Amino acid sequence: AQSVAQPEDQVNVAEGNPLTVKCTYSVSGNPYLFWYVQYPNRGLQFLLKYITGDNLVKGSYGFEAEFNKSQTSFHLKKPSALVSDSAWYFCAVRDNRGGSYIPTFGRGTSLIVHP
Amino acid sequence: GAGVSQSPSNKVTEKGKDVELRCDPISGHTALYWYRQSLGQGLEFLIYFQGNSAPDKSGLPSDRFSAERTGGSVSTLTIQRTQQEDSAVYLCASSQLSPEAFFGQGTRLTVV
């Protein structure tokens, strides 16, 4: 079984400050990890992924995420938040062993960036 | 097309009626997923198609829900005898060799 937890329903940050959106996961094997962003009345837009290799992954719009195997975490970060980053963020996990190709998503975190 | 296309974008239906939701995946993508997104509930997996293999239907919530994929491309999700709890946004995604899935804009279904 695989699962994802996003412990914060909402994250508030001031524009220009660093932001972190938390994600922890559980899989039987090794994980493929993803972050998606959802703007109002839109589908999910892919931001970045961890497959293997460097634990720090860089993605779109200046976002990055750090894979921590010992803590089973994959937190999303950005050094300087923009008001336009305000959206819902979803973490997802997939077991990279053959036979499970279906990503499991977290409940999402609402990021609000204040001017 | 350039991305995953879903139609209609919005659908209002009366309780008890059947509805069909359509998904056009990215050309060449062999994997296709349907998810349901309810307010505050995150994404709930419904069904997964991969090429010509039998679909994984393990997420379908009841036998009122069914889906098919014709010719390995377009998919239709059908909900029979709709109930108010079926109201949600239905999201379709597709993927090919890369592990990440690419989503359409979704169909917002409202059952009144």
Interface residues (C-beta under 8 A of the other chain):
Chain A: Y32 F34 Y36 N41 R42 G43 L44 Q45 F46 K49 I51 F90 R94 N96 Y101 I102 P103 T104 F105 G106 R107 G108
Chain B: V4 Q6 A31 Y33 Y35 G40 Q41 G42 L43 F45 Y48 Q50 D56 L91 A93 P99 E100 A101 F102 F103 G104 Q105 G106
